[in-house]
Amino acid sequence: MDQEGDRPLRVYFYGPDDGAVGIFVPRVVELASKFEPGTAFGTATDALEHHNVQKYLEHRLLPSGLDEKAIQQLLQKVRPLRAAIARFFSAISEDNFQDAFASVDHQYHRDLLEVLGQVKAFERFDGPRMLGVLKETGVHIGDMLESAKLVQAYGEEIRLEILASSRNAELIVRKYLESASRRDLHLPVVFTPDDSRHVLEEYIDSEEANLNYVRLIANAKENARVGIDSKLKLRAKRRAQKLNAALFTGNVGLRATYEVAISGDQEQPSIEERKQGEDSHWLYSYSRTWLDSTRDNSSILNNFQHLFGFVDDQVLLGLPAFAADLGVFERMAGLAGLDEYKHGLAFDALDSVSLLQTQMYTLYLKKEGIDLERVLAWFFVEYLPKEFGIRNFSLRASGEGASFLEKVRHLFAEIESVSAQFELYAENGEVDHELLNMRSDPVAYGGIPSLVQGKYVYAGDNDGFAAVLSLLFFDQSRIIYIDENLNASDFVRLILQNSVRYADFHEYQVSAIDYLIDEGVIENFDGLIRFVNLEQIRVLHALFHKEAVSYFRLTKPGRVAVDDMLAKGWLVRRSTLLTDAEAAYFNYVLNRTFSNGLNLRNQYLHGSQPFSDEDGAYYKDYLIALRLAVTLVIKMNDDVCLLHPLKDRGDS
């Protein structure tokens, strides 16, 4: 048993899936076994610890070695526990509650508020006195706002507490602006939008303003309920710029640099090297011989797909942000806005590299007298009619001598147009430009149909399947660490790279292993853990990391594995040109869908892009437009290439 001095580590319930469950289970059994209905708790902390024991019992979080009789004996303690805890706190009066709460451990502050709400203490005690005692006990205003009953009972007092410190703006941001906030906060009815605006303004201007929270305000959508308008957003944006500059003043930190080059004596088409020292440096080198030998239009587009790796072997884009790419620190410490496109270092790195690749290749082609925009036009005007008999698509390259500003505006308009053309073709089997001209709504990139039925496979709305994916691939899964010699970054690697026996797992891990066995993902073969179907694991790996699978790009055994999981209700199939992740990426670049999106289409088509007298200021956005147009062509080509073999087999 872990010790804090001579005192056992007190039981705390972090949640049924938390890795700390196994640490507390032995003491849960000990305390529950000793508890009798007439037990009187010595302190509030003792009572609150038993409140947490009660939660373990309610979730049946008990040692796997217990027989059913022993389990039932423990579960019968739940009602008496609940009654004893309520009896203890109901007996507390205004005469003694200050002394009773003074010794409550910090970890039990939220439990204290929860139990006080259950016994209607907030209805019995004076507001200023209760809040004063809670503050003396060390209960934070953020913990108080988690108690709906406290906030409802002491509305005006809580309002004044929030207004008393600009730091409480962080709580307002967490409630209204943060994505997937780990805390469910409540504000009193009497707390007005003007109150919120006042606290946010004071916070933005204060010395204690945190860059992460100020950025969330700057990136938020306008919200009258919270007091956020364009003026406040601009104020936050300018403050964030100052805070960011101050953060890097005199702070060298760690740098990552990327270099893209063409080599005249390199035999391999591409070489990727990573040099690590005080800083990290990535070099992507491409053979001039290869580039010189692949200057026809088809090969140029293939180079983006294969040489630069814009897509994987299933023609799924690597450019979007994927939840699986976020590191532990990014998931836990970072603040993401409610409407924000959540991305991390992996996304930023690939974004930088792919933009450098686009720039390098565009300059190379220009020296060879080739305009990448005209290559894109060739795909629609010549390639589709010649190879597939698909006619009437149109994409026009920018005019000779056009400025970068004009090119960006033109190319974003062409991306929108050709997307609408593909949508019409998928729906009607032809591109009717007269019908196209009658459309007024912008393209919904997540709704562009595929030419192929059931093209993509996604995880279904199934909690059991979500648990399987998490156990197999999550880097914080509770079954990836057995000891210092037997561990891995995820469970699949642990099993594939080691001989792991069922008996190797700790008691608190066994229930998860049994769950995977029951679901048919792994098996206990003579004591050795192994996967039942490696094709299934490959599919699950792709779903976890790319959030979709292209059904017809799978091997036949892979499709069989998908069909089995479809039958179990684990997966679903849908037919769109872009996966959900790819469509979100297009919206991030083009539209106002996300609060932190680039919004380039709207800016350039409506003339609201940043003003500059220097045309070069628009060069980066032109490269972004080119990159997006190339990815769109790759996805459309994949669709038509999949359709025609399926037509020949009668599967479309």
C-alpha positions as CSV (number, residue, x, y, z in Angstrom):
1,M,0.0,0.0,0.0
2,D,1.3,3.5,-0.9
3,Q,1.8,5.7,2.0
4,E,1.6,9.4,2.7
5,G,3.6,9.5,5.9
6,D,1.8,6.8,8.1
7,R,-1.5,7.3,6.4
8,P,-2.8,5.1,3.6
9,L,-3.4,6.7,0.2
10,R,-7.1,7.7,0.4
11,V,-9.5,6.4,-2.2
12,Y,-10.4,8.8,-5.0
13,F,-12.7,8.0,-7.9
14,Y,-11.3,9.6,-11.1
15,G,-13.7,7.7,-13.4
16,P,-14.3,4.1,-14.4
17,D,-11.8,4.1,-17.2
18,D,-8.9,5.9,-15.4
19,G,-5.6,4.1,-15.0
20,A,-5.6,4.9,-11.3
21,V,-8.4,2.4,-10.7
22,G,-6.1,-0.5,-9.9
23,I,-4.2,1.5,-7.3
24,F,-7.3,2.2,-5.1
25,V,-9.2,-1.1,-5.5
26,P,-7.5,-3.0,-2.6
27,R,-8.3,-0.2,-0.2
28,V,-11.9,0.0,-1.6
29,V,-12.4,-3.6,-0.6
30,E,-10.8,-3.0,2.8
31,L,-13.0,-0.1,3.7
32,A,-16.2,-1.6,2.3
33,S,-15.6,-4.8,4.2
34,K,-15.1,-3.0,7.5
35,F,-18.0,-0.7,7.1
36,E,-21.2,-1.6,9.0
37,P,-24.6,0.2,8.8
38,G,-24.2,1.8,12.2
39,T,-20.7,3.2,11.5
40,A,-20.1,6.9,12.5
41,F,-17.4,8.7,10.6
42,G,-14.8,10.6,12.6
43,T,-14.2,13.4,10.1
44,A,-15.7,14.9,7.0
45,T,-12.7,13.6,5.0
46,D,-13.5,10.0,6.3
47,A,-17.1,10.4,5.1
48,L,-16.0,11.7,1.7
49,E,-13.5,8.9,1.2
50,H,-16.4,6.5,1.8
51,H,-18.4,8.5,-0.7
52,N,-15.7,7.6,-3.3
53,V,-15.7,3.9,-2.1
54,Q,-19.5,4.0,-2.8
55,K,-18.7,5.1,-6.4
56,Y,-16.3,2.2,-6.9
57,L,-18.9,-0.2,-5.8
58,E,-21.6,1.3,-8.0
59,H,-19.4,0.7,-11.0
60,R,-18.4,-2.8,-9.8
61,L,-14.7,-1.8,-9.9
62,L,-13.5,-4.7,-7.8
63,P,-10.7,-7.3,-8.0
64,S,-11.2,-9.8,-10.7
65,G,-10.4,-12.7,-8.3
66,L,-13.4,-12.1,-6.2
67,D,-16.2,-14.7,-6.5
68,E,-19.8,-13.6,-7.1
69,K,-20.8,-14.1,-3.5
70,A,-18.0,-11.8,-2.2
71,I,-19.0,-9.2,-4.8
72,Q,-22.6,-9.2,-3.8
73,Q,-21.7,-8.8,-0.2
74,L,-19.7,-5.7,-1.0
75,L,-22.4,-4.3,-3.3
76,Q,-25.0,-4.6,-0.5
77,K,-22.9,-1.9,1.3
78,V,-23.9,0.8,-1.2
79,R,-27.2,1.8,0.4
80,P,-26.0,1.8,4.0
81,L,-22.9,3.8,2.8
82,R,-25.1,6.4,1.1
83,A,-27.3,6.7,4.2
84,A,-24.4,7.0,6.6
85,I,-22.7,9.7,4.5
86,A,-26.0,11.7,4.3
87,R,-26.5,11.3,8.0
88,F,-23.1,12.7,8.8
89,F,-23.5,15.8,6.6
90,S,-27.1,16.4,7.6
91,A,-26.0,16.6,11.2
92,I,-23.6,19.5,10.5
93,S,-25.0,22.9,11.6
94,E,-23.9,26.5,11.2
95,D,-22.4,26.2,14.7
96,N,-19.8,23.5,13.6
97,F,-19.6,23.4,9.8
98,Q,-16.5,25.7,9.8
99,D,-14.6,23.3,11.9
100,A,-16.0,20.3,10.1
101,F,-14.9,21.5,6.7
102,A,-11.5,22.9,7.7
103,S,-9.7,19.5,7.5
104,V,-11.2,18.3,4.2
105,D,-8.5,17.2,1.8
106,H,-8.1,19.3,-1.4
107,Q,-8.9,16.3,-3.6
108,Y,-12.4,16.0,-1.9
109,H,-13.5,19.6,-2.4
110,R,-15.8,18.7,-5.4
111,D,-17.2,15.7,-3.5
112,L,-17.9,18.0,-0.5
113,L,-20.0,20.3,-2.7
114,E,-21.7,17.3,-4.3
115,V,-22.7,15.8,-1.0
116,L,-23.8,19.2,0.5
117,G,-26.1,19.7,-2.5
118,Q,-27.6,16.2,-1.9
119,V,-28.4,16.9,1.7
120,K,-29.8,20.4,0.8
121,A,-27.2,22.2,2.9
122,F,-27.3,25.2,0.6
123,E,-31.0,25.7,1.3
124,R,-30.3,25.7,5.1
125,F,-27.2,27.8,5.4
126,D,-26.7,31.6,4.8
127,G,-25.0,32.3,1.5
128,P,-22.2,34.7,2.6
129,R,-21.3,32.5,5.6
130,M,-21.3,29.3,3.5
131,L,-19.1,30.8,0.7
132,G,-16.8,32.3,3.3
133,V,-16.2,29.0,5.0
134,L,-15.8,27.2,1.7
135,K,-13.2,29.8,0.6
136,E,-11.4,29.4,4.0
137,T,-11.3,25.6,3.4
138,G,-9.6,26.3,0.1
139,V,-12.5,25.5,-2.3
140,H,-11.9,27.3,-5.5
141,I,-14.6,29.3,-7.3
142,G,-14.2,26.9,-10.3
143,D,-15.2,24.0,-8.0
144,M,-18.2,26.0,-6.8
145,L,-19.4,26.6,-10.3
146,E,-19.5,22.9,-10.9
147,S,-22.2,22.6,-8.3
148,A,-25.5,23.6,-9.9
149,K,-27.3,23.5,-6.6
150,L,-24.8,25.9,-5.0
151,V,-25.0,28.3,-7.9
152,Q,-28.8,28.2,-7.9
153,A,-29.0,28.8,-4.1
154,Y,-26.4,31.6,-4.0
155,G,-26.8,33.3,-7.3
156,E,-26.0,36.9,-6.4
157,E,-23.2,36.0,-4.1
158,I,-21.6,33.8,-6.8
159,R,-22.0,36.7,-9.3
160,L,-20.1,39.0,-7.1
161,E,-17.4,36.4,-6.6
162,I,-16.9,36.1,-10.4
163,L,-16.8,39.9,-10.8
164,A,-14.2,40.2,-8.0
165,S,-11.3,38.8,-10.1
166,S,-10.5,39.1,-13.8
167,R,-8.9,35.7,-13.6
168,N,-12.4,34.3,-13.5
169,A,-12.6,35.1,-17.2
170,E,-10.9,31.8,-17.6
171,L,-13.9,30.1,-16.2
172,I,-16.2,31.9,-18.6
173,V,-14.0,30.9,-21.5
174,R,-14.0,27.3,-20.3
175,K,-17.8,27.2,-20.2
176,Y,-18.6,28.9,-23.5
177,L,-15.5,28.7,-25.7
178,E,-13.5,25.6,-24.9
179,S,-14.1,22.4,-26.8
180,A,-14.8,19.3,-24.7
181,S,-14.2,21.1,-21.5
182,R,-13.4,18.7,-18.7
183,R,-15.6,20.6,-16.3
184,D,-19.3,21.3,-16.5
185,L,-19.6,24.8,-15.1
186,H,-22.8,26.7,-14.2
187,L,-23.3,30.5,-14.0
188,P,-26.0,32.2,-12.0
189,V,-29.1,33.5,-13.8
190,V,-28.3,37.0,-12.5
191,F,-24.9,37.0,-14.3
192,T,-25.5,39.1,-17.4
193,P,-23.8,39.4,-20.8
194,D,-22.5,42.8,-19.6
195,D,-21.0,41.2,-16.6
196,S,-19.3,38.6,-18.8
197,R,-18.0,41.4,-21.2
198,H,-16.6,43.3,-18.2
199,V,-14.7,40.3,-16.8
200,L,-13.3,39.4,-20.3
201,E,-12.2,43.0,-21.0
202,E,-10.4,43.2,-17.7
203,Y,-8.7,39.9,-18.2
204,I,-7.5,40.7,-21.7
205,D,-5.8,43.9,-20.4
206,S,-4.5,42.4,-17.2
207,E,-0.9,41.3,-16.5
208,E,-2.1,37.8,-15.6
209,A,-3.7,37.1,-18.9
210,N,-2.8,33.7,-20.3
211,L,-2.1,33.5,-24.0
212,N,-4.1,30.3,-24.5
213,Y,-7.3,31.9,-23.1
214,V,-6.8,35.2,-24.9
215,R,-6.4,33.3,-28.2
216,L,-9.7,31.5,-27.6
217,I,-11.5,34.8,-27.2
218,A,-9.8,36.1,-30.3
219,N,-10.8,33.1,-32.3
220,A,-14.3,32.7,-30.9
221,K,-17.4,33.3,-33.0
222,E,-19.4,36.4,-32.0
223,N,-21.7,35.6,-29.1
224,A,-24.0,38.2,-27.6
225,R,-24.8,35.9,-24.6
226,V,-21.1,36.0,-23.6
227,G,-20.5,39.6,-24.6
228,I,-18.2,38.8,-27.4
229,D,-18.3,40.9,-30.6
230,S,-15.9,41.9,-33.3
231,K,-14.4,44.7,-31.2
232,L,-13.6,42.4,-28.3
233,K,-12.2,39.8,-30.7
234,L,-9.8,42.4,-32.2
235,R,-8.8,43.5,-28.7
236,A,-8.0,39.9,-27.8
237,K,-6.2,39.3,-31.1
238,R,-3.9,42.3,-30.6
239,R,-3.2,41.3,-27.0
240,A,-2.4,37.8,-28.1
241,Q,0.1,39.1,-30.5
242,K,1.9,41.0,-27.8
243,L,1.8,38.0,-25.4
244,N,3.1,35.7,-28.1
245,A,6.0,38.1,-28.9
246,A,6.9,38.4,-25.2
247,L,6.9,34.6,-24.8
248,F,9.7,34.2,-27.4
249,T,11.7,37.3,-26.3
250,G,15.0,35.9,-25.0
251,N,13.6,32.4,-25.1
252,V,15.4,30.3,-27.7
253,G,13.5,27.1,-27.0
254,L,13.5,24.2,-29.4
255,R,13.3,24.8,-33.1
256,A,12.3,22.6,-36.0
257,T,13.4,23.5,-39.5
258,Y,12.4,21.9,-42.8
259,E,14.4,22.0,-46.1
260,V,13.3,20.8,-49.5
261,A,15.9,20.5,-52.2
262,I,16.6,19.1,-55.7
263,S,19.8,17.0,-56.0
264,G,21.6,16.6,-59.3
265,D,23.5,13.4,-58.4
266,Q,20.8,11.6,-56.3
267,E,19.7,8.2,-57.7
268,Q,16.7,7.5,-55.5
269,P,13.6,9.6,-56.4
270,S,13.4,10.9,-52.9
271,I,15.3,10.8,-49.6
272,E,14.1,12.0,-46.2
273,E,16.7,12.7,-43.5
274,R,16.3,13.9,-40.0
275,K,19.2,15.5,-38.2
276,Q,18.8,16.0,-34.5
277,G,20.9,18.1,-32.3
278,E,19.9,21.1,-30.2
279,D,17.3,21.7,-32.9
280,S,15.6,19.2,-35.2
281,H,16.2,19.6,-39.0
282,W,14.3,17.6,-41.7
283,L,15.7,17.4,-45.2
284,Y,13.6,16.2,-48.1
285,S,15.7,15.7,-51.2
286,Y,14.4,14.9,-54.7
287,S,16.3,13.6,-57.7
288,R,16.6,16.0,-60.6
289,T,16.9,12.9,-62.9
290,W,13.5,11.7,-61.7
291,L,11.9,15.1,-62.0
292,D,13.3,15.6,-65.5
293,S,11.9,12.2,-66.6
294,T,8.4,12.8,-65.2
295,R,7.5,16.1,-66.8
296,D,4.3,14.9,-68.6
297,N,1.1,16.1,-67.1
298,S,0.0,12.7,-65.6
299,S,3.4,12.1,-64.0
300,I,3.4,15.6,-62.5
301,L,0.2,14.9,-60.7
302,N,1.5,11.4,-59.7
303,N,4.5,13.1,-58.1
304,F,2.3,15.0,-55.7
305,Q,0.5,11.8,-54.9
306,H,3.4,9.4,-54.5
307,L,6.7,11.3,-54.5
308,F,5.6,14.0,-52.1
309,G,3.2,11.6,-50.3
310,F,0.1,13.8,-50.2
311,V,-2.0,10.7,-49.9
312,D,-1.5,7.1,-48.5
313,D,-1.9,3.8,-50.3
314,Q,-5.7,4.2,-49.9
315,V,-5.6,7.7,-51.4
316,L,-6.6,9.2,-48.1
317,L,-5.1,12.7,-47.6
318,G,-2.4,13.1,-45.0
319,L,-2.9,16.8,-44.7
320,P,-5.9,17.0,-42.4
321,A,-5.5,17.1,-38.6
322,F,-6.2,13.8,-36.9
323,A,-7.0,13.3,-33.2
324,A,-4.5,10.4,-33.1
325,D,-1.7,12.7,-34.1
326,L,-2.0,14.8,-31.0
327,G,0.6,14.2,-28.3
328,V,-0.3,13.6,-24.6
329,F,0.7,17.1,-23.7
330,E,-1.3,18.6,-26.6
331,R,-4.4,16.7,-25.5
332,M,-4.1,17.4,-21.8
333,A,-2.5,20.9,-21.6
334,G,-3.8,22.6,-24.8
335,L,-6.9,24.6,-24.9
336,A,-9.1,24.1,-27.9
337,G,-12.0,26.5,-28.8
338,L,-15.6,25.2,-29.0
339,D,-15.7,25.8,-32.8
340,E,-11.9,25.4,-33.4
341,Y,-10.1,23.1,-35.8
342,K,-8.1,21.1,-33.3
343,H,-4.5,20.5,-34.6
344,G,-1.1,20.0,-33.2
345,L,2.6,19.8,-34.0
346,A,2.2,16.9,-36.4
347,F,-0.3,18.9,-38.5
348,D,1.9,22.0,-38.4
349,A,4.9,20.0,-39.6
350,L,3.2,18.4,-42.5
351,D,1.6,21.7,-43.4
352,S,5.0,23.3,-43.6
353,V,6.6,20.5,-45.6
354,S,3.8,20.1,-48.1
355,L,3.8,23.8,-48.7
356,L,7.5,23.8,-49.3
357,Q,7.1,20.8,-51.7
358,T,4.5,22.7,-53.6
359,Q,6.7,25.8,-53.8
360,M,9.8,23.9,-54.9
361,Y,7.9,21.9,-57.5
362,T,6.1,24.9,-58.9
363,L,9.4,26.8,-59.3
364,Y,11.0,23.8,-60.9
365,L,8.1,23.4,-63.4
366,K,8.1,27.1,-64.2
367,K,11.8,26.9,-65.2
368,E,10.9,24.0,-67.5
369,G,8.1,26.1,-69.1
370,I,5.3,24.3,-67.3
371,D,2.4,26.0,-65.5
372,L,0.9,23.8,-62.8
373,E,-2.5,25.5,-63.2
374,R,-2.5,24.4,-66.8
375,V,-1.7,20.8,-65.7
376,L,-4.8,21.0,-63.5
377,A,-6.8,22.3,-66.4
378,W,-5.5,19.4,-68.6
379,F,-6.9,16.9,-66.1
380,F,-10.5,18.2,-66.6
381,V,-10.4,19.2,-70.2
382,E,-8.4,16.4,-71.8
383,Y,-7.7,13.6,-69.4
384,L,-11.2,12.9,-68.2
385,P,-12.8,12.9,-71.7
386,K,-10.0,10.8,-73.2
387,E,-9.6,8.2,-70.4
388,F,-13.1,7.9,-69.1
389,G,-15.4,9.6,-71.6
390,I,-16.4,12.2,-68.9
391,R,-17.0,15.5,-70.7
392,N,-17.9,19.1,-70.2
393,F,-15.7,19.7,-67.1
394,S,-14.0,23.1,-67.1
395,L,-11.1,24.6,-65.2
396,R,-9.4,27.7,-66.5
397,A,-5.8,28.6,-65.6
398,S,-5.0,32.1,-64.6
399,G,-4.1,34.6,-67.4
400,E,-0.6,35.4,-68.4
401,G,0.9,38.1,-66.3
402,A,-1.7,37.9,-63.6
403,S,-0.7,39.1,-60.1
404,F,-0.6,36.7,-57.2
405,L,-3.7,38.5,-55.8
406,E,-5.5,37.8,-59.0
407,K,-4.3,34.3,-59.2
408,V,-5.5,33.5,-55.7
409,R,-8.9,34.9,-56.3
410,H,-9.2,33.1,-59.6
411,L,-8.0,29.7,-58.3
412,F,-10.3,29.7,-55.3
413,A,-13.2,30.5,-57.6
414,E,-12.1,27.6,-59.9
415,I,-11.9,25.2,-57.0
416,E,-15.4,26.1,-56.0
417,S,-16.6,25.7,-59.6
418,V,-15.0,22.4,-60.3
419,S,-16.3,21.0,-57.0
420,A,-19.8,22.0,-58.0
421,Q,-19.3,20.5,-61.4
422,F,-18.3,17.1,-59.8
423,E,-21.3,17.3,-57.6
424,L,-23.6,17.7,-60.6
425,Y,-21.9,14.9,-62.5
426,A,-22.2,12.5,-59.5
427,E,-25.9,13.4,-59.1
428,N,-27.0,13.5,-62.8
429,G,-24.3,11.8,-64.8
430,E,-23.4,14.9,-66.7
431,V,-22.2,18.5,-66.2
432,D,-24.9,20.9,-67.2
433,H,-23.3,24.4,-67.1
434,E,-26.6,26.1,-67.4
435,L,-27.8,24.3,-64.3
436,L,-24.5,25.1,-62.7
437,N,-25.0,28.8,-63.3
438,M,-28.3,28.7,-61.5
439,R,-26.7,27.4,-58.3
440,S,-26.3,30.0,-55.5
441,D,-25.3,28.1,-52.5
442,P,-21.6,27.5,-51.8
443,V,-20.3,24.0,-52.1
444,A,-20.7,21.8,-49.0
445,Y,-17.4,19.8,-49.1
446,G,-18.6,17.2,-46.8
447,G,-21.7,16.6,-49.0
448,I,-20.1,16.2,-52.5
449,P,-21.3,12.7,-53.5
450,S,-18.9,9.9,-54.6
451,L,-19.4,8.1,-57.9
452,V,-18.9,4.9,-55.9
453,Q,-21.5,3.5,-53.5
454,G,-20.2,2.8,-50.0
455,K,-16.8,4.2,-50.7
456,Y,-15.7,5.0,-47.2
457,V,-15.9,3.0,-43.9
458,Y,-16.2,4.9,-40.6
459,A,-16.5,3.9,-37.0
460,G,-20.2,3.6,-36.0
461,D,-21.9,5.2,-33.1
462,N,-21.0,2.3,-30.8
463,D,-19.5,2.8,-27.4
464,G,-18.2,-0.8,-27.4
465,F,-16.3,-0.3,-30.6
466,A,-14.9,3.0,-29.3
467,A,-13.5,1.2,-26.3
468,V,-11.9,-1.4,-28.5
469,L,-10.1,1.2,-30.6
470,S,-9.0,3.0,-27.4
471,L,-7.6,-0.1,-25.8
472,L,-5.7,-1.2,-29.0
473,F,-4.2,2.1,-30.1
474,F,-4.5,4.8,-27.5
475,D,-1.1,5.8,-26.0
476,Q,-2.7,6.0,-22.5
477,S,-4.4,2.7,-22.7
478,R,-4.2,0.9,-19.4
479,I,-3.0,-2.3,-21.0
480,I,0.2,-1.1,-22.7
481,Y,2.5,-1.2,-19.7
482,I,3.2,-4.4,-17.8
483,D,6.7,-3.7,-16.5
484,E,9.9,-1.9,-17.5
485,N,10.8,-4.7,-20.0
486,L,7.3,-5.4,-21.3
487,N,5.6,-2.2,-22.6
488,A,5.0,-0.4,-25.9
489,S,3.4,2.8,-27.2
490,D,0.2,1.0,-27.9
491,F,-1.3,-2.5,-27.3
492,V,-1.0,-3.7,-30.9
493,R,2.8,-3.1,-30.8
494,L,3.0,-4.7,-27.4
495,I,1.5,-7.9,-28.7
496,L,3.2,-8.0,-32.2
497,Q,6.7,-7.2,-30.8
498,N,6.6,-9.5,-27.8
499,S,5.4,-12.8,-26.5
500,V,2.9,-11.7,-24.0
501,R,1.0,-14.2,-21.8
502,Y,-2.4,-13.7,-20.3
503,A,-0.8,-14.3,-16.8
504,D,1.6,-11.3,-17.4
505,F,-1.2,-8.7,-17.0
506,H,-1.9,-7.1,-13.7
507,E,-5.2,-7.7,-11.9
508,Y,-6.5,-4.2,-12.9
509,Q,-5.7,-4.9,-16.5
510,V,-7.4,-8.3,-16.8
511,S,-10.9,-7.0,-17.3
512,A,-9.8,-5.1,-20.4
513,I,-8.0,-8.1,-21.8
514,D,-11.1,-10.2,-21.2
515,Y,-13.2,-7.6,-23.0
516,L,-11.1,-7.8,-26.1
517,I,-11.3,-11.6,-26.0
518,D,-15.1,-11.5,-25.7
519,E,-15.3,-9.1,-28.6
520,G,-13.2,-11.5,-30.8
521,V,-10.3,-9.2,-31.3
522,I,-7.7,-11.2,-29.4
523,E,-7.5,-14.8,-28.1
524,N,-5.9,-16.6,-25.3
525,F,-4.0,-19.4,-27.1
526,D,-2.5,-21.8,-24.6
527,G,-1.8,-18.8,-22.3
528,L,-0.4,-16.6,-25.1
529,I,-2.2,-13.5,-26.2
530,R,-2.5,-13.1,-30.0
531,F,-4.8,-11.4,-32.5
532,V,-7.6,-13.3,-34.1
533,N,-7.4,-11.6,-37.5
534,L,-4.5,-9.4,-38.5
535,E,-6.5,-8.0,-41.4
536,Q,-9.0,-6.7,-38.9
537,I,-6.2,-5.0,-37.0
538,R,-4.9,-3.3,-40.1
539,V,-8.4,-1.9,-40.8
540,L,-8.7,-0.8,-37.2
541,H,-5.3,0.9,-37.3
542,A,-6.3,2.9,-40.4
543,L,-9.6,3.9,-38.7
544,F,-7.8,5.1,-35.6
545,H,-5.2,7.1,-37.4
546,K,-7.0,8.3,-40.5
547,E,-10.6,8.2,-39.2
548,A,-11.8,6.4,-42.3
549,V,-11.0,3.5,-44.6
550,S,-11.5,3.3,-48.4
551,Y,-13.4,0.1,-48.8
552,F,-12.4,-0.7,-52.4
553,R,-8.7,0.0,-51.7
554,L,-8.6,-2.8,-49.2
555,T,-7.5,-6.3,-50.0
556,K,-10.2,-8.9,-50.3
557,P,-9.5,-10.3,-46.8
558,G,-9.6,-6.7,-45.5
559,R,-13.0,-6.2,-47.1
560,V,-14.2,-9.4,-45.5
561,A,-13.0,-8.1,-42.1
562,V,-14.9,-4.9,-42.7
563,D,-18.1,-6.8,-43.6
564,D,-17.9,-8.7,-40.4
565,M,-17.6,-5.5,-38.4
566,L,-20.4,-3.9,-40.3
567,A,-22.6,-6.9,-39.4
568,K,-21.7,-6.4,-35.7
569,G,-22.7,-2.7,-35.9
570,W,-19.2,-1.5,-35.3
571,L,-18.8,0.3,-38.7
572,V,-20.8,2.2,-41.2
573,R,-20.2,2.9,-44.9
574,R,-20.9,6.2,-46.7
575,S,-20.5,7.6,-50.2
576,T,-18.8,11.0,-50.5
577,L,-15.9,12.4,-52.5
578,L,-14.0,13.4,-49.4
579,T,-13.8,11.7,-46.0
580,D,-15.1,13.6,-43.0
581,A,-11.6,14.5,-42.0
582,E,-10.7,15.7,-45.5
583,A,-13.9,17.8,-45.8
584,A,-13.1,19.4,-42.4
585,Y,-9.7,20.3,-43.7
586,F,-11.1,21.9,-46.9
587,N,-13.5,23.9,-44.7
588,Y,-10.6,24.9,-42.4
589,V,-8.7,26.3,-45.4
590,L,-11.7,27.8,-47.3
591,N,-14.6,28.8,-45.1
592,R,-15.8,30.1,-41.8
593,T,-16.8,26.7,-40.4
594,F,-14.1,26.9,-37.7
595,S,-13.3,29.8,-35.5
596,N,-9.6,29.5,-36.2
597,G,-10.0,28.6,-39.9
598,L,-8.0,30.4,-42.6
599,N,-11.2,31.4,-44.3
600,L,-9.3,32.1,-47.5
601,R,-12.1,31.5,-50.0
602,N,-14.4,34.0,-48.3
603,Q,-11.6,36.6,-47.8
604,Y,-10.5,36.6,-51.4
605,L,-13.8,36.2,-53.1
606,H,-15.3,39.1,-51.0
607,G,-12.2,41.3,-51.2
608,S,-11.6,41.2,-47.4
609,Q,-8.1,39.7,-47.6
610,P,-5.3,41.5,-45.7
611,F,-4.3,44.6,-47.6
612,S,-0.7,44.9,-48.9
613,D,1.0,47.1,-51.5
614,E,3.4,44.2,-52.1
615,D,2.0,41.4,-54.4
616,G,4.4,38.9,-52.9
617,A,2.3,39.1,-49.7
618,Y,-0.2,36.9,-51.5
619,Y,2.3,34.3,-52.6
620,K,1.8,32.0,-49.7
621,D,-1.9,32.0,-50.1
622,Y,-1.5,31.2,-53.8
623,L,0.6,28.1,-52.9
624,I,-2.1,27.1,-50.4
625,A,-4.7,27.4,-53.2
626,L,-2.5,25.3,-55.6
627,R,-1.9,22.6,-53.0
628,L,-5.7,22.4,-52.3
629,A,-6.5,22.2,-56.0
630,V,-3.9,19.4,-56.5
631,T,-5.5,17.4,-53.6
632,L,-8.9,17.9,-55.1
633,V,-7.7,16.5,-58.4
634,I,-6.1,13.5,-56.7
635,K,-9.4,12.8,-54.9
636,M,-11.5,13.1,-58.1
637,N,-9.1,10.9,-60.0
638,D,-9.3,8.3,-57.3
639,D,-13.1,8.4,-57.6
640,V,-13.3,7.9,-61.3
641,C,-10.5,5.2,-61.2
642,L,-12.5,3.3,-58.7
643,L,-15.7,3.6,-60.5
644,H,-14.7,2.1,-63.9
645,P,-13.3,-1.2,-62.6
646,L,-16.4,-1.6,-60.4
647,K,-18.6,-0.9,-63.4
648,D,-16.8,-3.7,-65.3
649,R,-17.5,-6.1,-62.4
650,G,-21.0,-4.8,-61.9
651,D,-20.3,-3.7,-58.3
652,S,-20.9,0.1,-58.6
